[in-house]
Amino acid sequence: MMNKKYGLGLHYRLMFYLCGFLFACASYILGVWAFGIELASSGDSAFYRDLLKNLTNSFQNHMATFFLWQIVCICIAGIIGYLFDEQVAYRRSAEIRANTDGVTDVFNHRYFQETLVAEVERASRYKRNVCIIMFDLDNFKKYNDTWGHQEGDNLLKWFASLCSANIRNVDLIARYGGEEFVIILPESDAKDALEVSERIRIATSKKSAVEFGKNKTITVSAGIASYPEHGESKHELIVNADTALYIAKLRGKNRSHCFESDHNIIPNTSTTVKRTVVHDDDLDAIEALAAVADATAVHTKGHSISVMNLAVALGARIGLSAEELSNLRCAALLHDLGRIATPEEILEKKTPLKRDEWKKIEKHANLGARIVERIQEMTAIAPGIKHHHERYDGKGYPSGLSGKNIPLLARIITIADAFDAMTSSRSYRQALNTADAFDELRRGSGSQFDPDLVEFFIKYITEDRKKNRAA
C-alpha cells in the first residue's frame, strides 16, 4: 500500500530554519557595514575604520538586537517552509488520488499504463527484462452475488494487500479493472515472475479460507508475459499476458501460466470487454428466433445455424474462453435478425439491387443490434451483430470501422457468414466449391477480412475435411 505522508519531511523543514539563520547573520553584517559606509560618507571615517577593526565588539554591543533579528528571520523562514511543505503535500496528495484506485488503495489502470511505458523504455535502453503478471479472481461474480458487493470490495482490498506483501518495493501493483490486478516486475524474467505469481496464488487459496471462512475460499488465475521474450511494446505485453490468463482460465483456473508464442490465440483487444449471461437453456429460443430470420428468404434456410457452427469452431480454434464462445454462438445465430424488417422482394431479387434497395439491406445489421440491446442479458452480443458487415479496410457498414477496431466476434462472424454464403446456392448463382471459396477469402484477406483469422479458418476447414475423409 502507498505511504500517506506526502510532505517534504522534517529534514527539508530544518533546511528552511538553517536558511533563516544564515540570512539573519548575513543581513546583519551587511547592515552594520552599510551603517558604517553611511557614516563614512557623511565625514565620520574614523568610526567606520574602527567599526571594521572591531566587528566582534560591535556584535557583542548589539547582541540583543542580533538575537531578535535572528528570531524574526528564522520565524519567517519557518512559515515559508511550512506553507511550501503544505503546498507540496497537497499537490502530491492530489496526484496520488488521481493515480490510486478508490476501492483497493493501490495504483489504478491509468498509472499502470504510464509506468509500463516507462519501464519498457528503460528495459530497452539498458538491455534488461521486465515482466507483468495479470491476475483475475476466479468466480468473483458468483462471490459478489452470494455475499454482496460490500464483501466483494473487502475481498478486493484484501487481495491487493496480499499482493503488496509478496512483492518487492521496486515492483508495482495496480488494479486493472473489475476483479483483475496487474503487477510490473522490473529487471525480472518469466521464471522470476512465475515464482511471484505462484507465491501469491498459493497464499490466496490458503489465507482466504482463514480470513473469510472456508465457505468463502477464493482462488486466482494468472497470466505472465516478459519483455523482450513475449513482446517488445506495452501493447504486446498486455495482450500476451491477457492471453496467458485466458489459457489459465481455460485449463481449470487457480493456476499461473506463462505466455507461449504458439498459443494460436487472437484475443479481443478492445478496451472494454462486455460479457453476457445468456445461458445454454436460452439457446432453443435463440435458434427459433434465428430460424425466423432465415425464413425471410428461401435460400437462407439453415444459414444462421451453419454460420454459428463455423464461427464457434473458429473461435475455439483461436482459444476463446467458454464465456466468449457463448457470446459468439448467440451473436452468430442472430447476426441476420434485422432482415425480418427487409422486404422479401428485395431479398429474393435476381437482378442487381438499386441504391435505395442496398440502403434497406444495409440497415439490417444495425436493426438486429438494436433489437438485442433491449434485452439486458444480450447487450454483450450486440457489437458482433451490428458490425459483421464491417470491412478490414474500413469500407464496410454501418460504422466504417477498420482493422482490430472491429469487434473480434464480428470479425469471426464475417468470415463464417461469407464462407457459408459462397458455398451455398443462391437464386442468382451456383455454390462455389471449397477451394474456390478459399481463394475468395484469401483475395479479401486484409481488405474485407482479418488476414490472421482467414488463415486460422482455412487451416481449420482443411484439417476438419481431412479428418472426415479419414473417418
C-alpha positions as CSV (number, residue, x, y, z in Angstrom):
1,M,0.0,0.0,0.0
2,M,1.1,3.6,-0.6
3,N,2.6,5.9,2.0
4,K,0.1,8.6,3.2
5,K,2.8,11.2,4.2
6,Y,3.0,13.4,1.2
7,G,5.1,16.4,2.5
8,L,8.7,17.1,2.2
9,G,9.7,15.8,5.6
10,L,11.5,17.2,8.7
11,H,14.9,17.4,7.2
12,Y,13.6,19.8,4.5
13,R,11.9,21.9,7.1
14,L,15.2,22.1,9.1
15,M,16.9,23.4,5.9
16,F,14.4,26.4,5.9
17,Y,15.3,27.1,9.5
18,L,19.0,27.0,8.7
19,C,18.5,29.3,5.7
20,G,16.7,31.7,8.1
21,F,19.6,31.7,10.5
22,L,22.2,32.2,7.7
23,F,20.1,35.0,6.2
24,A,19.9,36.7,9.7
25,C,23.7,36.6,10.1
26,A,24.5,37.8,6.5
27,S,21.9,40.6,6.5
28,Y,23.0,41.8,10.0
29,I,26.7,42.0,8.8
30,L,25.6,43.8,5.7
31,G,23.5,46.1,7.7
32,V,26.4,47.0,10.0
33,W,28.7,47.7,7.0
34,A,26.0,49.7,5.3
35,F,25.6,51.8,8.5
36,G,29.4,52.3,8.7
37,I,29.6,53.3,5.0
38,E,26.8,55.8,5.5
39,L,28.7,57.4,8.5
40,A,31.9,57.5,6.4
41,S,30.2,59.2,3.6
42,S,29.0,61.9,6.0
43,G,32.6,62.6,7.2
44,D,32.9,60.2,10.2
45,S,35.5,57.9,8.5
46,A,37.3,57.2,11.8
47,F,34.2,55.5,13.2
48,Y,33.9,53.4,10.0
49,R,37.6,52.2,10.3
50,D,37.1,51.4,14.0
51,L,33.9,49.5,13.1
52,L,35.7,47.3,10.6
53,K,38.5,46.5,13.0
54,N,36.2,45.8,15.9
55,L,33.4,44.0,14.2
56,T,33.2,41.4,17.0
57,N,32.8,44.1,19.6
58,S,30.0,45.6,17.6
59,F,28.2,42.3,17.6
60,Q,28.7,42.0,21.4
61,N,27.4,45.5,21.9
62,H,24.3,44.8,19.9
63,M,23.8,41.1,20.9
64,A,20.1,41.6,21.9
65,T,19.3,43.2,18.6
66,F,21.1,40.5,16.7
67,F,19.3,37.7,18.5
68,L,16.0,39.4,17.9
69,W,16.7,39.7,14.2
70,Q,17.7,36.0,14.1
71,I,14.4,35.1,15.7
72,V,12.4,37.2,13.2
73,C,14.3,35.7,10.2
74,I,14.0,32.1,11.4
75,C,10.3,32.5,12.1
76,I,9.7,33.9,8.6
77,A,11.7,31.1,7.1
78,G,9.8,28.6,9.2
79,I,6.4,30.0,8.0
80,I,7.6,29.9,4.4
81,G,8.8,26.3,4.9
82,Y,5.5,25.3,6.4
83,L,3.5,26.8,3.6
84,F,5.7,25.3,1.0
85,D,5.5,21.9,2.7
86,E,1.7,22.1,2.8
87,Q,1.6,23.1,-0.9
88,V,3.8,20.2,-1.9
89,A,1.8,17.8,0.3
90,Y,-1.5,19.0,-1.3
91,R,-0.1,18.6,-4.8
92,R,1.3,15.1,-4.0
93,S,-1.9,14.1,-2.4
94,A,-3.9,15.2,-5.4
95,E,-1.5,13.3,-7.7
96,I,-1.7,10.2,-5.6
97,R,-5.5,10.3,-5.5
98,A,-5.6,10.7,-9.3
99,N,-3.3,7.6,-9.6
100,T,-5.0,5.5,-6.9
101,D,-7.9,3.1,-7.1
102,G,-10.6,4.2,-4.7
103,V,-11.5,0.7,-3.5
104,T,-8.2,-1.1,-3.1
105,D,-5.8,1.8,-2.4
106,V,-3.3,0.5,-5.0
107,F,-2.5,2.2,-8.2
108,N,-5.1,2.5,-10.9
109,H,-5.3,1.4,-14.6
110,R,-4.0,4.8,-15.9
111,Y,-1.0,4.9,-13.7
112,F,-0.1,1.3,-14.6
113,Q,-0.2,2.1,-18.3
114,E,2.1,5.1,-17.9
115,T,4.5,3.2,-15.7
116,L,4.7,0.2,-18.0
117,V,5.6,2.5,-20.9
118,A,8.5,4.0,-18.8
119,E,9.6,0.5,-17.7
120,V,9.7,-0.9,-21.2
121,E,11.7,2.1,-22.5
122,R,14.1,1.7,-19.6
123,A,14.4,-2.1,-20.2
124,S,15.1,-1.4,-23.9
125,R,17.7,1.3,-23.2
126,Y,19.7,-0.8,-20.7
127,K,19.0,-4.3,-22.3
128,R,17.1,-5.5,-19.2
129,N,14.0,-7.6,-18.6
130,V,10.6,-6.5,-17.3
131,C,7.6,-8.8,-16.6
132,I,4.0,-8.2,-16.0
133,I,1.6,-10.6,-14.2
134,M,-2.1,-10.3,-14.8
135,F,-4.4,-11.7,-12.0
136,D,-8.1,-12.5,-12.2
137,L,-10.0,-13.6,-9.1
138,D,-11.8,-16.8,-10.0
139,N,-15.6,-16.8,-9.8
140,F,-15.7,-13.3,-8.4
141,K,-19.2,-12.6,-9.9
142,K,-20.6,-15.6,-8.0
143,Y,-18.8,-14.4,-4.8
144,N,-20.4,-11.0,-5.2
145,D,-23.9,-12.4,-5.9
146,T,-23.6,-14.7,-2.9
147,W,-22.1,-12.5,-0.3
148,G,-22.9,-9.0,-1.6
149,H,-20.9,-6.2,-3.1
150,Q,-19.5,-5.0,0.2
151,E,-17.9,-8.3,0.9
152,G,-16.7,-8.3,-2.7
153,D,-15.0,-5.0,-2.1
154,N,-13.4,-6.3,1.1
155,L,-12.0,-9.3,-0.9
156,L,-10.5,-6.9,-3.4
157,K,-8.8,-4.8,-0.7
158,W,-7.5,-8.0,1.0
159,F,-6.1,-9.4,-2.2
160,A,-4.4,-6.1,-3.0
161,S,-2.8,-6.1,0.4
162,L,-1.7,-9.7,-0.1
163,C,-0.1,-8.9,-3.4
164,S,1.7,-5.9,-1.9
165,A,3.1,-8.0,0.9
166,N,4.5,-10.5,-1.6
167,I,6.4,-8.2,-4.0
168,R,9.5,-6.0,-3.8
169,N,9.5,-2.3,-3.2
170,V,10.5,-1.7,-6.8
171,D,7.6,-3.7,-8.1
172,L,4.2,-2.0,-8.8
173,I,0.7,-3.4,-8.3
174,A,-2.3,-1.8,-9.9
175,R,-6.0,-2.7,-10.2
176,Y,-6.5,-3.3,-13.9
177,G,-10.3,-3.3,-13.7
178,G,-13.1,-5.2,-12.0
179,E,-11.5,-8.2,-10.3
180,E,-8.3,-8.0,-12.4
181,F,-5.0,-6.8,-11.0
182,V,-1.6,-6.4,-12.6
183,I,2.0,-6.4,-11.3
184,I,5.0,-4.9,-13.0
185,L,8.3,-6.5,-12.1
186,P,11.3,-4.6,-13.3
187,E,14.5,-6.5,-14.1
188,S,12.8,-9.8,-13.7
189,D,12.4,-12.7,-16.3
190,A,9.5,-15.0,-16.8
191,K,10.9,-17.5,-14.2
192,D,11.1,-14.9,-11.5
193,A,7.6,-13.7,-12.4
194,L,6.2,-17.3,-12.2
195,E,7.7,-17.7,-8.7
196,V,6.0,-14.5,-7.5
197,S,2.7,-15.5,-9.2
198,E,2.7,-18.9,-7.6
199,R,3.5,-17.4,-4.2
200,I,0.5,-15.1,-4.5
201,R,-1.7,-17.8,-5.9
202,I,-1.0,-20.3,-3.2
203,A,-1.3,-17.7,-0.4
204,T,-4.6,-16.5,-1.8
205,S,-6.1,-20.0,-1.6
206,K,-4.8,-20.8,1.8
207,K,-5.2,-17.4,3.6
208,S,-8.6,-16.5,2.1
209,A,-10.1,-19.5,4.0
210,V,-8.6,-18.3,7.2
211,E,-9.5,-14.6,6.6
212,F,-13.1,-15.1,5.4
213,G,-14.0,-18.7,6.3
214,K,-13.9,-22.0,4.5
215,N,-17.1,-21.3,2.6
216,K,-15.6,-18.1,1.2
217,T,-12.3,-19.5,-0.1
218,I,-11.2,-17.7,-3.2
219,T,-8.7,-18.7,-5.9
220,V,-6.9,-16.7,-8.5
221,S,-5.6,-17.3,-12.0
222,A,-2.6,-15.5,-13.5
223,G,-1.1,-14.8,-16.9
224,I,2.6,-13.8,-17.4
225,A,4.4,-12.0,-20.2
226,S,8.0,-10.9,-20.3
227,Y,9.9,-8.2,-22.2
228,P,11.5,-8.8,-24.7
229,E,10.7,-12.5,-24.9
230,H,7.0,-12.2,-25.2
231,G,6.6,-8.7,-26.6
232,E,8.6,-5.5,-27.3
233,S,5.9,-2.9,-26.6
234,K,3.5,-2.1,-23.9
235,H,0.6,-3.3,-26.0
236,E,2.1,-6.6,-26.9
237,L,2.9,-7.4,-23.2
238,I,-0.6,-6.6,-22.1
239,V,-2.3,-8.6,-24.8
240,N,0.0,-11.6,-24.3
241,A,-0.3,-11.5,-20.5
242,D,-4.1,-11.4,-21.1
243,T,-3.8,-14.3,-23.5
244,A,-1.9,-16.3,-21.0
245,L,-4.5,-15.5,-18.4
246,Y,-7.3,-16.8,-20.7
247,I,-5.3,-20.1,-21.1
248,A,-5.0,-20.4,-17.3
249,K,-8.8,-19.9,-17.1
250,L,-9.5,-22.4,-19.9
251,R,-7.3,-25.0,-18.2
252,G,-9.3,-25.1,-15.0
253,K,-8.5,-21.8,-13.2
254,N,-6.4,-21.5,-9.9
255,R,-3.1,-21.7,-11.9
256,S,-0.4,-19.5,-13.3
257,H,0.6,-19.6,-17.0
258,C,3.4,-18.0,-19.0
259,F,2.7,-16.8,-22.5
260,E,3.9,-19.1,-25.3
261,S,4.4,-17.9,-28.8
262,D,2.5,-20.9,-30.3
263,H,-0.8,-20.3,-28.4
264,N,-2.7,-19.6,-31.6
265,I,-4.8,-17.0,-29.7
266,I,-6.2,-13.8,-31.1
267,P,-7.6,-12.1,-28.0
268,N,-10.2,-9.3,-28.0
269,T,-8.0,-6.2,-27.8
270,S,-10.9,-3.7,-27.4
271,T,-10.6,-1.5,-24.3
272,T,-14.0,-2.6,-23.0
273,V,-14.8,-6.3,-22.8
274,K,-18.6,-6.8,-22.5
275,R,-19.9,-10.0,-21.1
276,T,-23.2,-11.7,-21.3
277,V,-25.2,-14.0,-19.1
278,V,-27.1,-15.8,-21.8
279,H,-27.4,-19.5,-20.7
280,D,-27.5,-22.7,-22.7
281,D,-31.1,-23.1,-21.7
282,D,-31.9,-20.0,-23.8
283,L,-30.3,-21.3,-27.0
284,D,-33.5,-23.1,-28.1
285,A,-35.4,-19.7,-28.1
286,I,-32.5,-18.0,-29.8
287,E,-32.3,-20.7,-32.5
288,A,-36.0,-20.3,-33.1
289,L,-35.6,-16.6,-33.5
290,A,-32.7,-17.2,-35.9
291,A,-34.9,-19.6,-37.9
292,V,-37.5,-16.8,-38.3
293,A,-34.8,-14.5,-39.7
294,D,-33.7,-17.3,-42.1
295,A,-37.3,-17.8,-43.3
296,T,-37.3,-14.4,-44.8
297,A,-35.7,-15.9,-47.9
298,V,-35.9,-19.4,-49.3
299,H,-32.1,-19.7,-50.0
300,T,-31.1,-18.8,-46.4
301,K,-32.8,-21.7,-44.6
302,G,-30.4,-23.1,-42.1
303,H,-27.9,-20.3,-42.8
304,S,-27.7,-19.0,-39.2
305,I,-27.1,-22.4,-37.8
306,S,-24.3,-23.1,-40.3
307,V,-22.7,-19.7,-39.6
308,M,-22.9,-20.4,-35.9
309,N,-21.2,-23.8,-36.2
310,L,-18.4,-22.3,-38.4
311,A,-17.9,-19.3,-36.1
312,V,-17.8,-21.3,-32.9
313,A,-15.3,-23.8,-34.4
314,L,-13.1,-20.9,-35.4
315,G,-13.5,-19.2,-32.0
316,A,-12.5,-22.4,-30.3
317,R,-9.6,-22.8,-32.6
318,I,-8.1,-19.4,-31.6
319,G,-8.7,-20.1,-27.9
320,L,-11.7,-18.1,-26.9
321,S,-13.0,-18.7,-23.4
322,A,-16.2,-20.6,-22.7
323,E,-17.9,-17.3,-22.0
324,E,-16.7,-15.7,-25.2
325,L,-17.8,-18.8,-27.2
326,S,-21.2,-18.5,-25.6
327,N,-21.4,-14.9,-26.8
328,L,-20.1,-15.8,-30.2
329,R,-22.7,-18.6,-30.6
330,C,-25.6,-16.3,-29.8
331,A,-24.3,-13.4,-32.0
332,A,-23.7,-15.8,-34.9
333,L,-27.2,-17.2,-34.6
334,L,-28.8,-13.7,-34.6
335,H,-26.4,-12.0,-37.0
336,D,-29.2,-11.7,-39.6
337,L,-32.0,-10.9,-37.2
338,G,-32.6,-7.5,-38.7
339,R,-33.6,-9.0,-42.0
340,I,-37.1,-9.6,-40.7
341,A,-37.7,-5.9,-41.5
342,T,-36.3,-6.2,-45.0
343,P,-38.9,-6.5,-47.8
344,E,-38.9,-10.1,-49.3
345,E,-38.9,-8.8,-52.8
346,I,-35.5,-7.2,-52.2
347,L,-34.1,-10.4,-50.6
348,E,-35.3,-12.6,-53.5
349,K,-34.4,-10.1,-56.3
350,K,-32.4,-11.8,-59.1
351,T,-31.3,-8.6,-60.8
352,P,-28.7,-6.2,-59.4
353,L,-30.1,-4.1,-56.5
354,K,-30.6,-0.4,-56.8
355,R,-29.0,2.2,-54.5
356,D,-32.1,2.6,-52.3
357,E,-32.5,-1.1,-52.1
358,W,-28.9,-1.6,-50.9
359,K,-29.6,1.0,-48.2
360,K,-32.5,-1.1,-47.0
361,I,-30.3,-4.2,-46.9
362,E,-27.6,-2.3,-45.0
363,K,-30.0,-1.4,-42.3
364,H,-30.5,-5.0,-41.1
365,A,-27.2,-5.2,-39.1
366,N,-28.0,-2.0,-37.1
367,L,-31.6,-3.1,-36.6
368,G,-30.6,-6.5,-35.3
369,A,-28.2,-5.0,-32.8
370,R,-30.9,-2.5,-31.6
371,I,-33.3,-5.4,-31.0
372,V,-30.9,-7.5,-28.8
373,E,-29.7,-4.4,-27.0
374,R,-33.2,-4.0,-25.5
375,I,-32.6,-7.3,-23.6
376,Q,-30.1,-6.7,-20.8
377,E,-28.7,-10.2,-20.8
378,M,-27.9,-9.9,-24.5
379,T,-26.2,-6.5,-24.8
380,A,-22.8,-8.1,-25.0
381,I,-23.6,-9.8,-28.3
382,A,-24.9,-6.6,-30.0
383,P,-21.5,-5.5,-31.3
384,G,-21.0,-8.8,-33.1
385,I,-24.3,-8.5,-34.8
386,K,-24.0,-4.8,-35.6
387,H,-20.5,-4.9,-37.1
388,H,-20.5,-8.2,-39.0
389,H,-20.6,-6.3,-42.3
390,E,-17.6,-4.0,-41.5
391,R,-14.6,-4.5,-43.7
392,Y,-11.0,-4.8,-42.5
393,D,-10.0,-1.8,-44.7
394,G,-12.7,0.4,-43.2
395,K,-15.0,0.5,-46.2
396,G,-17.9,-1.6,-44.7
397,Y,-21.0,-0.6,-42.9
398,P,-22.7,0.6,-40.6
399,S,-19.8,2.4,-38.8
400,G,-16.9,2.2,-41.2
401,L,-14.7,0.5,-38.6
402,S,-11.3,-1.0,-39.7
403,G,-8.7,-3.5,-38.6
404,K,-8.7,-4.5,-34.9
405,N,-11.2,-1.8,-34.1
406,I,-13.9,-4.1,-35.4
407,P,-15.0,-6.3,-32.5
408,L,-13.5,-9.8,-32.6
409,L,-16.8,-11.6,-32.6
410,A,-17.9,-9.5,-35.7
411,R,-14.6,-10.3,-37.5
412,I,-15.2,-14.1,-36.9
413,I,-18.8,-14.0,-38.0
414,T,-17.9,-12.0,-41.2
415,I,-15.7,-14.9,-42.3
416,A,-18.1,-17.6,-41.4
417,D,-21.0,-15.7,-43.0
418,A,-19.1,-15.2,-46.2
419,F,-17.9,-18.8,-46.5
420,D,-21.3,-20.2,-45.9
421,A,-22.8,-17.8,-48.4
422,M,-20.2,-18.7,-51.0
423,T,-20.6,-22.5,-50.6
424,S,-24.4,-22.3,-50.7
425,S,-26.6,-21.9,-53.8
426,R,-28.4,-18.6,-54.4
427,S,-31.2,-17.6,-56.8
428,Y,-28.6,-15.7,-58.8
429,R,-25.6,-18.1,-58.8
430,Q,-24.4,-21.6,-58.1
431,A,-22.5,-22.6,-55.0
432,L,-18.7,-22.4,-55.1
433,N,-16.6,-25.4,-54.1
434,T,-14.4,-25.2,-51.0
435,A,-11.2,-24.5,-52.9
436,D,-12.7,-21.6,-54.8
437,A,-14.3,-20.3,-51.6
438,F,-10.8,-20.4,-50.0
439,D,-9.4,-18.4,-52.9
440,E,-12.1,-15.8,-52.5
441,L,-11.3,-15.5,-48.7
442,R,-7.6,-15.0,-49.5
443,R,-8.4,-12.4,-52.1
444,G,-10.3,-10.5,-49.5
445,S,-7.7,-11.1,-46.8
446,G,-6.6,-7.7,-45.4
447,S,-9.2,-5.8,-47.3
448,Q,-12.5,-7.4,-46.4
449,F,-11.4,-10.0,-43.8
450,D,-9.0,-10.1,-40.9
451,P,-5.9,-11.8,-42.5
452,D,-4.9,-13.7,-39.3
453,L,-8.4,-15.1,-38.9
454,V,-8.7,-16.1,-42.5
455,E,-5.6,-18.3,-42.2
456,F,-6.9,-19.9,-39.0
457,F,-10.3,-20.6,-40.7
458,I,-8.8,-22.1,-43.8
459,K,-6.5,-24.3,-41.7
460,Y,-9.4,-25.4,-39.6
461,I,-11.7,-26.3,-42.5
462,T,-8.8,-28.2,-44.3
463,E,-8.0,-30.2,-41.3
464,D,-11.6,-30.9,-40.5
465,R,-12.3,-32.2,-44.0
466,K,-9.2,-34.4,-43.8
467,K,-10.5,-35.9,-40.5
468,N,-13.9,-36.5,-42.0
469,R,-12.4,-38.3,-45.1
470,A,-10.2,-40.4,-42.8
471,A,-13.1,-41.4,-40.7
